[in-house]
Amino acid sequence: MALSVRHNERSERLDAHGGTRAFEPFFRANYRAVVRLAQGVVGDSQRAQDVAQEVFLAAYRRFPGDYEQAGGWVRVAAVHTGLNVLRGERRRDRRQLRVNAVTPLPTPEDTVIEREARADVRRVLGRLPRRSAAVLVMRHGGMSYVEIAEALGVKVGHVGTLLRRAETALRKEMDRETHF
Amino acid sequence: MRHISEGVLRRLDDEPLAVPDRVADHVAHCERCRARRAEIAHDTERAAQLFSAPQLVPDVDVAWALLERELRSHGAGEPDRPRPPVRVRPRRAPLPRVSLRAGLAIGTVGAVIVGTAAAATFSNVFAPTHVAPVSVSRSDMRAIAALAGLSSSQQFGGFTTPNGSSTLRFGTLTWSSSGNVRPASSQAQAAAAAGFPVTLPAHLPPGVGAVQQFTVQPRVTASVTFDSTATGLASSSVTVDAGPAVIAEYGGTNGVNAPTLGIAAMPRPTARSAGATMDQIEAFLLRQPGLPPQLAEEIRLLGDPKTTLPVPVPPGASERSVQIAGRPGVLLTDSSNTASAVIWEDGAGMLRAVLGILDAHDVLNVAGQLG
């Protein structure tokens, strides 16, 4: 009896997996958050969407039919994949998936100077220790301290310390960037 | 009340309800903490500004259509299992000068030894079920050696004799084992000598030939006994049991004799303390002069010291957290991605490592088959 139940559960999981039906709601619920985090790392919205596609492809294969635990995973993967892109650690996939996106017109605040500053941030993120870069992107991408602690495998009480250290390093590196 | 740490001050602005009331009370009455809080808030605001790009509004329908097409065209309905490698690629040259076995010693035995020296924060029973990276620079290594009084060979290469002792700055290190590292002629013989099954991958990456050699490291027991110079810890001890370990070393194809791939397995190491508590040992070690503050902080941030094994990340290597069959692992790659290693605890009590003159993809593929 128990065996039969397990067999049926497995069959259902495989059916769902093969048909992508179960994956679609998960994708729709998490896609924007993943793109936002990826954009926090790579800056460019098109590249952020490429990263998101890569992350969801990997999630589909990694969590066949059961996406309960996958929400946190895709967020962490978005940050790390973005950092890999920044640091050129990985050969870029030849696939270039371009997704039409609606980007609001630049606001008056989005000055040339600020755009340049954001380009500097990408260079600095590529130089910071990976964990510092990750914690910056996660926090400023909207993740809570508890979520960050789970993602990085540290105690929640240490997230503030990591974040503080990362923001200090960011300030110093940005000052260096603008002085050269 | 002591002043508030920067980490807590940082959280106070983000998640004030998660911070105890006494923190806010202290800050309200402490000029120094108020000034530090303002400085932190300034950095936070600047970071927030730098990360506030114009908000992207992606078209989810289009994105889903593209992904679905990709999934169908790649037959991605198959579960995530390692596939036989199909890429053909010439061997890379030159090979690193360090021998594969030495590399594995760094990855496994070294992890245990450095873990003992740097993070003798082991509590009454240490039995790691997770691995976590710790960045270790050359100066950190020198500092650890100086701190403990270890010679460089003991730091990374394990022990040079089956039994022995050594005087540390704050006590005595003794170790014993049933003999030297010895070769085994077959997978079965290695398994018999080690006392556990030896698992090997069914599919090998291109360029990797047959197993050249099996090596068995007998079980080692090492103890640090603190002496009277260790204030408050006199006569306390930490004992680590590690091994036995089996290392399978693969050669190359087309007559290449240099080792290309190594696979190591050992029961997860365990440690126990007698006398002092974890807090006392941790406090003692972390206040030792000469311990780099950054390293001490990394050790503190590892998570639960009872279940987390620190994996030293050598200078020049990059580390990444990975999942091997659902278990957390640490992937190390050199800067040119020509040599990689992954270490993880398999959930069944075994610590496993795969190291190769291979890129990260191939090493992970092999690891996934052992999961």
Boltz contact constraints between the chains, C-beta under 6 A:
constraints:
  - contact:
      token1: [A, 18]
      token2: [B, 77]
      max_distance: 6.0
  - contact:
      token1: [A, 20]
      token2: [B, 68]
      max_distance: 6.0
  - contact:
      token1: [A, 20]
      token2: [B, 71]
      max_distance: 6.0
  - contact:
      token1: [A, 27]
      token2: [B, 64]
      max_distance: 6.0
  - contact:
      token1: [A, 28]
      token2: [B, 60]
      max_distance: 6.0
  - contact:
      token1: [A, 31]
      token2: [B, 60]
      max_distance: 6.0
  - contact:
      token1: [A, 31]
      token2: [B, 63]
      max_distance: 6.0
  - contact:
      token1: [A, 35]
      token2: [B, 58]
      max_distance: 6.0
  - contact:
      token1: [A, 39]
      token2: [B, 56]
      max_distance: 6.0
  - contact:
      token1: [A, 40]
      token2: [B, 51]
      max_distance: 6.0
  - contact:
      token1: [A, 45]
      token2: [B, 56]
      max_distance: 6.0
  - contact:
      token1: [A, 53]
      token2: [B, 67]
      max_distance: 6.0
  - contact:
      token1: [A, 56]
      token2: [B, 67]
      max_distance: 6.0
  - contact:
      token1: [A, 60]
      token2: [B, 76]
      max_distance: 6.0
  - contact:
      token1: [A, 61]
      token2: [B, 80]
      max_distance: 6.0
  - contact:
      token1: [A, 62]
      token2: [B, 80]
      max_distance: 6.0
  - contact:
      token1: [A, 64]
      token2: [B, 79]
      max_distance: 6.0
  - contact:
      token1: [A, 97]
      token2: [B, 66]
      max_distance: 6.0
  - contact:
      token1: [A, 99]
      token2: [B, 62]
      max_distance: 6.0
  - contact:
      token1: [A, 99]
      token2: [B, 63]
      max_distance: 6.0
  - contact:
      token1: [A, 100]
      token2: [B, 59]
      max_distance: 6.0
  - contact:
      token1: [A, 100]
      token2: [B, 62]
      max_distance: 6.0
  - contact:
      token1: [A, 101]
      token2: [B, 56]
      max_distance: 6.0
  - contact:
      token1: [A, 101]
      token2: [B, 58]
      max_distance: 6.0
  - contact:
      token1: [A, 101]
      token2: [B, 59]
      max_distance: 6.0
  - contact:
      token1: [A, 102]
      token2: [B, 57]
      max_distance: 6.0
  - contact:
      token1: [A, 103]
      token2: [B, 56]
      max_distance: 6.0
  - contact:
      token1: [A, 104]
      token2: [B, 54]
      max_distance: 6.0
  - contact:
      token1: [A, 110]
      token2: [B, 54]
      max_distance: 6.0
  - contact:
      token1: [A, 117]
      token2: [B, 50]
      max_distance: 6.0
  - contact:
      token1: [A, 121]
      token2: [B, 50]
      max_distance: 6.0
  - contact:
      token1: [A, 140]
      token2: [B, 48]
      max_distance: 6.0
  - contact:
      token1: [A, 140]
      token2: [B, 51]
      max_distance: 6.0
  - contact:
      token1: [A, 145]
      token2: [B, 15]
      max_distance: 6.0
  - contact:
      token1: [A, 153]
      token2: [B, 303]
      max_distance: 6.0
  - contact:
      token1: [A, 154]
      token2: [B, 301]
      max_distance: 6.0
  - contact:
      token1: [A, 154]
      token2: [B, 303]
      max_distance: 6.0
  - contact:
      token1: [A, 158]
      token2: [B, 301]
      max_distance: 6.0
  - contact:
      token1: [A, 160]
      token2: [B, 7]
      max_distance: 6.0
  - contact:
      token1: [A, 160]
      token2: [B, 8]
      max_distance: 6.0
  - contact:
      token1: [A, 160]
      token2: [B, 10]
      max_distance: 6.0
  - contact:
      token1: [A, 160]
      token2: [B, 11]
      max_distance: 6.0
  - contact:
      token1: [A, 161]
      token2: [B, 7]
      max_distance: 6.0
  - contact:
      token1: [A, 163]
      token2: [B, 10]
      max_distance: 6.0
  - contact:
      token1: [A, 164]
      token2: [B, 6]
      max_distance: 6.0
  - contact:
      token1: [A, 164]
      token2: [B, 7]
      max_distance: 6.0
  - contact:
      token1: [A, 164]
      token2: [B, 10]
      max_distance: 6.0
  - contact:
      token1: [A, 167]
      token2: [B, 43]
      max_distance: 6.0
  - contact:
      token1: [A, 167]
      token2: [B, 47]
      max_distance: 6.0
  - contact:
      token1: [A, 170]
      token2: [B, 47]
      max_distance: 6.0
  - contact:
      token1: [A, 171]
      token2: [B, 43]
      max_distance: 6.0
